[in-house]
Amino acid sequence: MGNIGSFFPSSSSYPLRVCGMSPVIAFLLFTTLSLAMASPASAQTRYSCRDEQGAVYTLARPCPKGMVTTAVSAGPVEPRAEPRSYAPAPSRRSSVMREVPEYESYMSGRCRTLQNSIRGASANGSSYDVIAGMQREYRRDCSDEESDAASRYYRERREARSQRRTEREREEQAQLAQEEQESRKALQCAESKRILAVKRARTDLTPGERNDLRRFETNVITRCGDF
């Protein structure tokens, strides 16, 4: 049996020799430390990433484009820890859904409730899977109803605007007609008063003409007022 020391490097290659360790013990300690340092399970870099909706994810790789890196740490892997998969932020459709549409009152109670739940989930930072699931259910059960409600709402708005425009035109026409009537009346009264003044100035009227003048004067006063 050969010398066991021949299987290991010379003692000069181990700094631990100065501490009184034999080459065999130093080699075993060196190997153990090397394996421990090289083990991927002993330490791992982690990245805390925040998306546009404010949700925070812990990833084993650098944060994807569009997310903000909030922290980077290295440490032992927690036992039985399940990796969290990254899902992209909800689409712009969900952000649009947060606003209450003007035609919501024309929709059924179920679809209004589901729509409010989607807005609340988006505002509260619920997970993408939850929001996406509600959006799929909404598109499946309420998309046609939403389209009908929007059509009815905007049709009624157009009809209401048309009716207001028609009423406004009628009022304007009535105002113009009244102004024209008053203008004609003013001209007629002015002419009647002129004729009455001429007849009053005459001194050669016969009894019948004076009776006609009195009747004419009464009519002018009744129509145009005293003067």
Buried (B, 14 or more C-beta within 10 A) or exposed (E): EEEEEEEBEEBEEBEBBEEEBBBEBBBEEBEEEEEEEEEEEEEEEBBBBBBEBEBBBBBEEEBEEEBEEEEEEEEEBEEEEEEEEBEEBBEEEBBEBBEEBEBBEBBEEEBBEBBBBBBEBBEEEBEBEBBBEBBEEBEEEBEEBBEEBBEEBEEEEEEEEEEEEEEEEEEEEEEEEEEEEEEEEEEEBEEBBEEBEEBEEEEEEEEEEEEEBEEBBEEBBEEBEEE
